[in-house]
C-alpha cells in the first residue's frame, strides 16, 4: 500500500480496440463482466489547464480488490490518452487511488509538488490525473468516489465477485449504479 495515496484501487489500460481488449480479458484471463460505456464525451474536462472534451469508450470490471479499466479515445481532443497513443503506446496507462476527501487530498498532493495534468470536474465524481514526480511512466489518478460513482464501482465489484462467465460485456448508457 502506498504510504502517500493508500491502496491502488484501479489499474487502467489504454487500448486501440476496446472490444478486442474486453474479449481478451474475459476469454483469456477470465476477468469480467465488463460494464461498457461506448463513446461518451468527457464534458467539463481539462488537459494541461485548458478545456478539452475527449470522446471515450470505457469498460470496467473487477479482479479481487482492484478495478480494471479499459479506455479507448475516439477523437483528437487533447488528453493524456491521446498523448499516450501518439507516442506509440498501448497498454497499462495509469493507476488510481480513490478518495472521499477530494479537495483536501488534492491540496495536499499539489502542496507536495505533484502537477495536475488533467481533470474532470463534475462533483461528486471528480478526478484528476497527476504526473509522477521524476518519472515519465505511469500516471496517477485521484478519483472521488462519493455519491453515485462510488455506488457504481461497488456494484461492479459485487457483480464481478460472483460472475459465472455469462454475458461478459454489458453495455450501459451511463456510469451510475441503476444502469447496471
MARLO-931878 format. One record per residue (C-alpha): residue in one letter; z, y, x. Coordinates in steps of 0.001 Angstrom, whole numbers, plus 500000, padded with zeros to 6 digits. Layout:
% residues N
AZYX;...
% end
This chain:
% residues 180
X500000500000500000;X499188503497501204;X502301505493502036;X500406508640501076;X498468507638497945;X500122504476496586;X498286501293495672;X494494501060495781;X493603500647492118;X489805500637492285;X487031499729494712;X483671501241493782;X480179500224494813;X477087502389494635;X474094500280493698;X470359500798493253;X470096498358490320;X473277498167488261;X472092495334486025;X471281493176489060;X474670494062490566;X476507493073487357;X474712489705487395;X475817489155490996;X479451489990490259;X479605487850487118;X477431484878488124;X478102484588491879;X481631485992492157;X482882485049488680;X484330488516488034;X483903490059484616;X483274491027481996;X481798494399482865;X482098497277480433;X478850499155480889;X478098502783480040;X474394503386480511;X473020506760481622;X475808509184480803;X475714512720482174;X478872513752484007;X479297517169482387;X481807519591483899;X481415518144487389;X481250519958490692;X479907518962494085;X480835520986497160;X482208523686494846;X479014524067492792;X478389522833489227;X476442519582489012;X475561517099486282;X474652513700487734;X473321511136485279;X475172507901485965;X475406504356484731;X478904502953485228;X480178499397484892;X483839498430485235;X485703495145485421;X488966493968486930;X489928491430489600;X493688490977489620;X495282494386490184;X492027496008491394;X489373497528489190;X485765497008490298;X483366499859489506;X479589499769489888;X477708503094489887;X474020503957489758;X472787507556489756;X469531508187487891;X468734511853488569;X468576514198491567;X471693516248490732;X473699516924493891;X476570514442494263;X478412512220496701;X476465509334495155;X473049510880495806;X474039511733499396;X475023508081499959;X471685506777498667;X469665509400500577;X471442508272503762;X470027504790503100;X473247503148501960;X474148500835499117;X477468499086498673;X481131499988498907;X481410503743498369;X484980504749497565;X488477503602496816;X490516505129494027;X494171505845493582;X495461506547490085;X497898509247489073;X499662510642486038;X500586513785488057;X497106515011488944;X497854518693489574;X500920518056491731;X499133515350493717;X496050517489494309;X498215520375495505;X499910518024497967;X496658516448499240;X494866519743499761;X498015521060501459;X497802518055503789;X494251519092504761;X492105516896502528;X488885518569501429;X487761518310497807;X484188517072497832;X483638516808494076;X485489516960490772;X485222516024487134;X487396518445485231;X487846517125481723;X491629516818481185;X493306514407480791;X490576512404482509;X490076514425485646;X489214513057489038;X488489514391492480;X486789512899495494;X488391513770498807;X486869513428502228;X488760511117504554;X490154513238507374;X488480512304510652;X486388509534509103;X482932509827507552;X483088506497505740;X484789505549502507;X485632508419500167;X488979508728498407;X489062509232494648;X492153510544492898;X491835509608489239;X494026510898486447;X494918508059484103;X496815509906481405;X495627509529477843;X492556507612476750;X491207506950480251;X494372505104481246;X494317503154477974;X490660502249478602;X491493500981482098;X494450498954480756;X492247497344478125;X489621496391480735;X492360494692482781;X493697492776479757;X490254491520478741;X489301490558482308;X492568488617482780;X491550486139480086;X487754486247480468;X486142482856479864;X482719483702481298;X481115484543477978;X479473487873477176;X479524489060480825;X478113492555480166;X479467494577477258;X477736497871476605;X479967500699475470;X478900504191474477;X481951505966475872;X484894505204478112;X487653505041475508;X489858502087474502;X488388501943470993;X484899501442472491;X485908498011473821;
% end
